[in-house]
Every structure is written in structure tokens, then in C-alpha cells.
Amino acid sequence: MNQCEQALQWAVEHLVFCGKSSIVNHQKVVQTSYSVVYKIETTKGIVYLKQTPKELLPEPEMLSFLNKHGCKNIPKLLAENKDLHCFIMHSCGDDSLRHLFKGQIDFNKLTLGILNYTKIQRLLESKVSQLLALGIPDWRLDKFVSLYYQLIQQNKLLMDDGLTEKEIDRLHQLYPTCSNLCEALLECKLPETINHCDFHENNMLLDRKAGVINIIDWGETVIAHPFFSLNGCLWNITHFYGLKQTDLMYSKLQAQCITAWLDLYDEAKLLKVLNIANQLNSVYAALAYERMYIATRDQPRTVQQEHPGSIAGCLRSFLNINSTP
């Protein structure tokens, strides 16, 4: 019996003997190098079993922390098995927004998801030390430049991923640019907080019964500038729906992203900061992929094999943004 089968057996036994419910049906709905997810229908409702590599930050601890500190619109943890690196959570939605959109953005639903997420970011500003104690990576601006430097020093990793020596040399030349952009963000003094590295519309679920948008997949979190993950969400929208940064809807989405901080600065200032952070977003994304490459390197199939060239593609975007005309 492999680990996935062991996890499913544990989940079924827990639900039957501890949850006192009968299993109606179960099916595997996700299988990647970084997670396996089963949907389990019981007589008491739907739950999900999720298993991840042990190298990833334990998502159940993250969910427990979020729930403990009053965060809304997230999954509720039901049970955890540390030995099998898996956990059971209650269902918190029926469909992802990406599935519901079917290629056409629903502005109201998307902005509701964004606003729910930014509430969590603001709520946890004062909990950074506790989050770091959980083992969440520290990508704050005073460390971000060093993280960039450490990444571009890894010639073999970068060349195996698709970068040329010339591109790597150019990335070294852009070290002062990365540093200057971080300094510009530091000047604004927005509180750094939790960032969901995979925050986008496919990790936002509509709960039809409650009429709310919930956010899932909290294992990939870091402490960083709050606008990094928001820019990541905006990038996904441009990538999957053909939205351009010059489009009116993009501007409206940007305005929604920064509303949670309007008590600190006016909209014009916050939009300026959002755009500065966007110039570093490809570096942030590259660091996120590096983390996933490392976490899955001992798996039969890795993130690097499933999404080849991801780090290279992100860093190449940073090169393109900062290329001289």
C-alpha cells in the first residue's frame, strides 16, 4: 500500500470511527508532485483529504493558525496525520472561480475574493513573529535582495531550467535594480504580512449555499510585501483571460487590490506602490517556484518536470521588464 492509499485509509477510518459518519463515495480530484487531493462524500457532508510532500510547510498548522486568529473565508481543519503528511478539511466551496468564469471574468466575484484575502493580510500584520515561528519563510524586503542574489548564484539550476550564461550575467547586472526597487517599497512603510504564493482565481471557491468566496491552498505562504501576491493574482488574470494592463477592468482590479490600505495612504500613492511591487513580481514568482522545485525533488515526479522552465521564465520576465530600449 503506497502513502496515498494509506492516507485515504486513515481518512476513511477517522471519518467512520471518530466522525461517526458513513462514506458515500470518494474520488481523487488532484494529483501533482506537490499534492494529492481526494473528495470524500459522507452522510454528514463533503470533506477533502490532502497530502503533500513533507518538505512543504504543513498546511494544517497554517489553517489552524488562520482560524485561531479570526481569519474568515478559509477551510476549516477536521483532522491531521503528521506521519502521513495529510489532513482532512471541511468543504468550503462548490466551484473555483476559474471554472465558473469559463474564460469570461466575473468582476464582482473576483473582487470579493480579493477583498476577503486582503482582510486576512491586514488582520495578520501584527502576527508576523508568530507566523515566522511556524516556519513560514521570511521574504521581507530587508532579505529579498539577498534571496534574489542567492537564486542567481545557482548557475546549474538556472541553466538546467533554460537560462543562458548571457541571461544569468544580465541578472547579476540587475542586482542594483532589484535593490533599488526594494528600497522604494521600504520607503512607503506598508506593513509586511502573510502572502499566499499561489493566490489567484483558481484558489478562490464559491460557496453557493453561503454566497461567499473562500480561499484555499494555504501551504505556500511567506512573509513579504503584501502587494507581491496581489500582483501575482493580477498576472494570472492577464495570462488566462487576455486582459491587458491598459484595459479599464485591469485598472479597476488594481483599485480593488489596494482598498484595504486606504486608511494608511491615498489611492494614488498605493497604486504607485502596487506598480513598483509589480516590477519585482517575477522575482517573487521565481523564488516561489524555487521553493516548490526543492520541496518536490525527491518525489517520483517533480514540479520542475511538470512545469519545466518556470524559474527561467520568471527571471526572463524580470530581464524583459528591465531591458534597455
N, C-alpha and C positions, 0 to 999 in steps of 0.2 A: 504494500500500500504506500503510495507516494504522499508527500506532505499535503498536497491539495486534498487528496481523499481523506487523510487523517483530519484535516481541518473541518471538512464537511461532516465527517462522522461526529467529531466533537460538537459542532454546532447543532446537529440534529439531536444528539443526546441531551445537550443543555436545554434546548427548547422543549423537549418532551418531558424530561425529568425535573428540571428547575422551573421552566416557564409553564409547565403543565398544559401544553398545547399539542395538538396533533399536526403532523406535516401533511399538507395537501399536495404540494408539488415543489420541486426545486430545479433550477437550471443555471448553468454557467452563463453569465452575460458579458463578462470581460475576461480576457486572458492576454496579458502582455508580460514583458520581462519585469515590470515593476508592480504589477498587481493582478490578482485573480479574484473575481467577484462572483458570488452566487446570489441569485434572487431566490428566497425561500418563502413560499406561501404557507402560512399556518392558519389554524382555526381562529387565532387571535389577531390575524393581520399579516402584513408583509414585512419581512426583515431582510437585511443583506449581510452576507458573510464576506469579509475582505481579508485577503492575505497578501503580505508584502515582504520583500527581502529584509532580513534582519538589519542590514546596513542603513536602511531608511529610518528617519526619525519615527518613533512609534506614534502612529496616528491616534490610537485610542487615548493616549496620555494627553494629546493635543485637544481632542474633543472633550475630555473630562475637564481640562483647564478652561476651555471656552465656556462650557456650560456652568462651571463653578463661578465664573466671574460675570455671569449675566448676559452673555452674548446670545443674541436671538438668531433665528433663521439658519440653524445648523443642525446636523444629525445628532440624535441622542444615542449615546452608547448603551448597549444592553449587557454585553459580556466580553471578556478578553481572555485569550490564551497566549501568554507570553512565550511559552515553549514552541508553539507552532506559528508565532508571529502573525496572529489573526485575531479578528474581533467581529462581533455581531452588532449591528446598529439598526434602529428602527427606520423604516422607510420615511423619507421626508419629502417625497415628490413623485409625480407620475411621469413626467417627461422633461428632458433637458430643453432649454430654450433653443439650442441649435436644431433639435429635432422638430420643435414646434414652428420655428421660423421657416423651414423648408426653403431657404435661400432668400427670404424676404424678412428684413428686420422689423420686429415689433418694438418700436421705440419705448413705449410705456413699460412693457415688461422688462426690457433690458435695463432701463434706468432705475427701475425698482430694485433689481438685483444689485446694481452698482451702489445705490444708496444704502441698502442693507449691509453691504460689505464695508463701506466707508464708516458706518456706525461702529462696526467691530474694531476697525483700525483706531478710531478715536477713543473708544472705550478702553483699549489696552495700552494707550500711550504711557500710563503710569505703572504698567506691569512688566516693563522691559527686563528688569533684573530677574524677575520670576520666570519669564519666558526663556531667558538665557540659561537659567538653572535647569530647565527641562532638556537642554541640549540643542535648542534651536540655533542654527548658525548665525553668527554676528557679521552682517554685511553693512553695518552702518558706514556713513560717509568717511569717517576717520580711518576706516580699514579698507574701504572699497578700492582705492588706488593700489594698495598692496595686493589685494586679491586679483586685480587685473594684471599686475606685474607677474605674480606667481603663475597665472594662467599662460601668459605669452612666453614664459620661460620654457614651457614644455614642448620643445620642438617636435619630438617624436609623436606625441599625441596630436598636435596641430597638423603635422604633415600627413599622418595616417588618416586624419579626418578630411583632408583635401586642400589645405592651405599650401601655398608655395613659399620658398625661402624669402622671396621678394616681399610677399604679403606679410610674413612674420616680421621682417625687418621694418616694414612700414608701421606695423602695430607697435613696435618699440619706439619708433619716432613719435607716435601719438600718445605716448605716456604723459607728456606735459599737458596735452589737450584733455585727457581723462582727469588729470589732477585739477586743472583749471575749472572744469565743469563741476567737479565735486565741491570745490571752493565756492563757486557761485551758488550752489544749492545750500551750502552751510551758512552762507550769509543771510539767507531768509529765515533760518532757525525754525523750520517746521519740525514738530516733534517726530522723531523716527519711531517706528512701531512695527507691528506684525505685517508681513507681506505674504500673501498666498502666491507662490511662484507659478501656479497653473490656473490663475484666475481668469476665466473667460466664460462665455455664454454656455459652453457645453458642460460646465460645472455649476450651472445655476439650474435648479429644478423648480418647476411649477407644481405646487401642492394644490390641486383643483378644489379639494374639499375646503381647505382653509383660505384659499385665494391668495397665497403668499409665494414669494420666490425665496428658496433656500439655497445655501451654498455648500457644496460637498468637496471632498478630496483635500483634507487639511493636512496631509502628511508632508507636503512640500512647502514648508513655511520657513521664513527667515526674518530677521530683524533688519530693516533697511528703511530708506526714504519711502514714505507712503505712496509717492507717485510712480514708483517703478512698476508695481504690479498693475496699477490703473492704466499706465501706458501699454502694458502687455495686453490687457483686455482690449484696448482700442486698436492695437495692431492686429489682433485676431479678427476683429470686425472688418478691417480693411482687407485682410487676407481672404476671408471666407465669403464676403458679400460684395466685393468690388467697390466698397466705399472709399472715396478719396479724401485726403486730408483737406482739400479745398472745398469739399461739399458742405452744405449748410448743416446736414444732420451730424456730421463729424464735429463741427463746432458746438452744436447743441449737446452732444455727448460729452465733450470736453468740459462744458459748463456744468454738467451734472456731476462729473467726477470730482470737482473741487468744492462743491457746495458745503460739505461737512466742515470745511476750514474757514468759512466766511466770517466766523467770529474772531479770527486772527488777522486776516488780511482781506483787502478788497478783491473783487473778481479779476481785475486786470493784472494785479500782482501775482495772484495764484495761477492764472493761465500762463503767465510768463515763466513761472517756476515749473509748471507742468511741461512746457515745451523744452526747457533746459534738461529736465529729467529724461525726456524722450530721446535726447541726443546720446544718453548713456544706456538707453533701454536694451540695445543689442548686446552690450557688455553684461548687463544683468541677466539677460536670457542665456548668454553663453555660459555664465557661471552656474546657472540652474541646470543646463544640460551636462556640464562637467560633473556636477553632483550626482546626477542620475547615471551617467556613464560609470562612475566609481561604485555606486550602490548596486549596480547590476552586473559588475564584471565577472562575478562567479556564477551567474545564472547560465542555464543552457543556452539562452538567447539573451543578448544584451540590448540596452537602449541604443547603443552605437550601431548595432546590426539592424535594429528595427527602424531607426531614424538616422541613417548614415549622413555624415557631413553637417550635423546640426550645429556643433560648436563652430565649425568653419564658416557656415552660412551666417551665423550671428555676427561673428567677428568681421566677416567680409562686409556686412551691412554697416558696421562701425567705420570701416575704411571708406566705404562709399559716401557716407554722410559727411566725412571729414576730408574728402578728396579735394584737391585744389582744381579750380576750373582750368 
